């Protein structure tokens, strides 16, 4: 079914008036040959928008194992078997910037799967989960709820944890996979109109462009992995240096060994090692959470990293972070959060859509350390940057007076 141009606005879609504008029984094409794949790409190449989804397996690997690629322009659904096929140039063009607009819901993992398998970053791209958040809904609405919200249709959930690597797929699996894409073109038509009415379409396009820019995880980002730990402020400077180096090592190892992060060593165990700064295997084994197999397999590598941090010159050590429990930190964080909350309330969106907690904390840390403020940019900057800067300046001025 082609995308309709007379779809009702979001406001008119009350529970009593919602209608199913997509078929629950789409025509499904199974694609497991190169010829069939290229023929499908030719049919989809002229689409105004292309819905995309993936199924994959990741329980025992670092890199996702692609199991299925679903494509639809709102009519037929094409289920592509990446276990039987490699990505062809025609598919790469379709999914790349030469192809139509790609529609995905909660796209981050799909971008990774496609990037690894097809060797292409999907663009241009619209994430319908982000679109829904900008319309004032919950910031992470699931696909099934999205479909029910816009159409009233309730999708089956029985294949959510299905084994997508089995062949052939069951009829229920194929139908479930098809329903993951068949609705998106129509829903996007509704979302787009609603966003244009609110003058927020450019906001979504900016956020989706940022998703594309971040796709294909950069190994350089491993150097900042340690900042994710909520208790980093508890570590001394030398321990922070050790923890950063330990996480960089772990990220490189799990990528090269293709294993889940927790199978090697967790963040919390690395944090405990950095806090303890062990000098030998006996001290390493005494660290909470460290098991004998870890000492046996990785003990020498872990101790070498800790030793390197222990011998760093003082001018190479990172700054110690201020305690989020202190009065100065709390006052600044509360002021920033108040600004974000009031702006979010005025816009009718979730506060975390405007500013995540870690973004606010980074602003507080920079202000306390008299460093340049990492103020939000883009449309968020237009809404918040000046108010954030003013709020912090007022607190700083008050502290100087006292």
SVG drawing of the C-alpha trace seen along z (x, -y; Angstrom):
<svg xmlns="http://www.w3.org/2000/svg" viewBox="-14 -40 71 65">
<polyline fill="none" stroke="black" stroke-width="0.4" points="0.0,0.0 1.4,-3.4 1.8,-6.0 -1.4,-8.1 -1.4,-11.8 -4.7,-12.4 -3.7,-10.8 -5.1,-12.4 -3.0,-14.4 -1.7,-12.9 -4.2,-15.0 -7.1,-13.4 -5.9,-9.8 -7.9,-9.2 -8.5,-5.6 -11.9,-5.8 -10.8,-7.1 -7.6,-5.2 -7.7,-3.0 -5.4,-0.3 -3.9,-1.9 -1.5,1.0 -2.1,4.6 -1.5,7.2 -0.9,9.7 1.8,8.2 3.2,10.0 6.6,11.4 9.5,12.2 12.3,14.4 15.7,13.3 18.6,15.8 20.2,15.4 22.3,12.5 20.0,12.2 16.9,11.9 18.6,9.4 19.6,7.2 16.1,7.4 14.6,6.4 17.0,3.4 15.9,2.3 12.2,2.4 12.9,0.4 15.4,-2.1 12.7,-4.6 10.8,-4.5 10.3,-7.8 11.2,-6.1 12.5,-2.6 11.7,-0.9 14.6,1.1 15.0,3.5 17.4,6.3 17.4,9.4 20.7,10.5 22.4,12.7 24.9,11.3 24.8,13.4 28.2,15.0 30.0,12.4 31.1,8.8 30.2,8.2 26.5,8.8 25.8,11.8 23.3,10.8 20.4,13.1 17.9,11.2 17.4,7.9 13.9,6.6 13.1,4.0 9.8,2.5 8.6,-0.7 5.2,-0.2 4.0,2.4 5.7,5.8 8.3,6.9 11.7,8.3 13.3,10.6 17.0,10.9 19.1,13.8 22.6,12.5 23.6,16.0 23.3,17.0 24.4,13.7 27.0,11.0 25.9,7.4 26.0,6.6 26.9,3.2 23.2,2.7 22.3,3.2 25.1,0.9 23.8,-1.8 20.2,-1.3 21.2,-1.6 23.8,-4.3 23.4,-8.0 22.5,-7.3 19.4,-5.4 16.0,-6.7 15.4,-7.9 15.8,-5.0 13.2,-4.6 14.3,-2.7 13.0,-2.5 15.6,-2.6 18.3,-2.5 21.6,-2.3 22.0,1.5 20.7,1.8 23.3,-0.7 26.0,1.4 24.6,4.6 24.4,3.1 27.7,1.4 29.5,4.6 27.7,6.8 27.1,4.5 30.0,2.2 27.9,-0.9 26.5,-3.5 22.8,-3.9 21.9,-7.4 19.9,-9.6 18.0,-8.2 15.0,-8.9 14.7,-7.2 10.9,-7.0 11.7,-6.5 13.4,-9.9 10.6,-11.4 8.1,-10.2 10.1,-11.6 10.1,-15.1 6.3,-14.8 6.1,-14.8 5.9,-11.1 8.1,-8.9 11.8,-9.2 12.2,-5.5 8.8,-4.3 9.0,-0.7 7.9,0.3 4.9,2.3 3.6,-0.6 4.4,-3.0 2.2,-1.0 -0.6,-0.8 -0.4,-4.6 -0.8,-5.6 -3.0,-2.8 -4.7,-1.0 -3.2,2.3 -1.8,4.7 1.2,6.6 2.0,10.2 4.8,10.6 5.3,14.4 8.5,14.3 10.3,11.6 12.9,14.0 12.9,16.3 16.0,18.0 16.5,16.0 19.5,18.0 17.4,21.2 16.4,22.0 13.9,22.1 12.0,19.5 8.6,20.4 5.5,18.7 5.1,16.9 8.7,15.7 8.4,14.4 5.1,12.6 6.6,11.1 9.6,9.8 7.5,8.3 5.3,6.4 8.5,4.8 8.8,2.7 5.4,2.6 4.0,-0.1 6.9,-2.5 6.3,-4.4 2.7,-5.2 3.7,-6.1 6.5,-8.4 4.0,-10.3 1.9,-11.0 5.0,-11.9 6.4,-14.2 3.2,-16.2 3.0,-16.5 6.6,-17.6 6.1,-20.2 3.1,-21.5 5.3,-21.9 8.2,-23.3 10.5,-20.5 11.3,-18.6 14.7,-20.3 15.4,-19.1 14.8,-15.5 16.9,-15.8 19.8,-17.2 19.6,-14.4 19.4,-11.7 22.4,-13.2 24.3,-12.9 23.3,-9.2 24.8,-8.7 27.9,-10.6 28.3,-8.3 27.7,-5.1 30.6,-2.7 32.0,-3.0 35.3,-4.7 38.0,-2.9 39.3,-6.3 36.1,-6.5 37.5,-3.7 39.7,-6.4 36.5,-7.9 34.8,-4.6 35.9,-5.1 33.9,-8.2 30.7,-6.1 31.3,-4.8 29.0,-6.6 31.6,-6.4 34.6,-7.7 34.7,-10.7 35.7,-8.3 39.1,-7.4 42.4,-9.2 44.1,-10.7 46.5,-7.7 43.6,-5.2 41.6,-7.2 44.6,-6.8 44.8,-3.1 41.0,-2.6 41.1,-4.5 44.0,-2.3 42.3,0.9 39.1,0.1 41.0,-0.8 42.8,2.6 39.5,4.5 37.7,2.8 40.5,3.7 40.6,7.3 36.9,8.0 36.8,6.6 39.7,8.7 38.5,11.8 34.9,11.2 33.4,11.9 31.0,10.1 32.4,7.5 31.3,9.4 33.0,12.6 36.4,11.0 36.1,8.6 33.4,6.1 33.6,2.4 33.1,2.9 36.0,5.4 38.3,3.1 37.2,0.2 38.0,2.2 41.4,3.1 42.2,-0.5 41.1,-1.5 43.3,1.1 46.4,0.6 47.7,4.2 51.4,4.7 51.4,8.6 49.2,11.5 48.5,12.1 47.2,8.5 45.3,8.8 43.5,12.0 42.5,10.2 40.5,7.5 36.8,7.9 35.2,9.6 38.5,10.9 38.2,14.7 41.2,17.1 40.6,17.7 41.0,14.0 44.3,13.9 45.5,16.9 44.5,15.7 44.9,12.0 46.9,11.3 50.1,10.3 48.4,7.9 46.3,6.3 49.3,5.8 51.4,4.3 48.7,1.7 48.4,0.8 52.2,0.6 52.2,-1.8 49.7,-4.1 51.6,-3.9 54.8,-5.3 53.2,-8.1 54.6,-11.6 52.4,-13.8 51.8,-16.2 50.3,-13.4 47.7,-12.4 44.0,-13.3 42.2,-15.7 40.3,-14.3 36.6,-14.8 34.6,-16.8 32.2,-14.9 28.5,-15.0 27.6,-14.8 29.2,-18.2 27.1,-21.4 28.7,-23.3 28.1,-20.4 24.5,-19.9 23.6,-23.6 24.9,-23.8 23.3,-20.5 20.0,-21.5 20.1,-24.9 20.9,-23.2 18.3,-20.5 15.7,-23.2 16.4,-25.0 16.2,-21.8 12.9,-20.8 11.2,-24.1 12.2,-24.2 11.0,-20.6 7.7,-21.4 7.2,-24.3 7.8,-22.2 5.9,-19.2 8.8,-16.7 10.8,-14.6 13.6,-16.5 16.2,-13.8 15.5,-14.5 17.0,-17.9 19.8,-17.1 21.0,-13.8 22.2,-13.6 25.8,-13.0 25.7,-16.1 24.6,-18.2 27.2,-16.7 29.9,-17.5 28.8,-21.1 29.0,-21.2 32.5,-19.6 33.8,-22.1 32.3,-25.0 33.8,-23.9 37.2,-23.4 37.0,-26.7 37.3,-24.9 35.4,-25.8 31.8,-24.8 30.7,-21.9 27.4,-23.7 24.8,-22.0 25.0,-22.8 22.5,-22.7 18.8,-23.1 19.4,-22.2 22.0,-24.9 19.5,-27.4 17.1,-26.5 19.4,-25.9 23.0,-27.2 22.3,-30.8 20.1,-29.8 22.7,-27.2 25.5,-29.7 23.4,-32.3 22.4,-29.9 26.0,-28.9 27.3,-32.5 24.7,-33.5 25.9,-30.7 29.5,-31.6 28.8,-35.3 27.0,-34.4 29.8,-32.2 32.3,-35.0 30.2,-37.4 30.0,-34.9"/>
</svg>
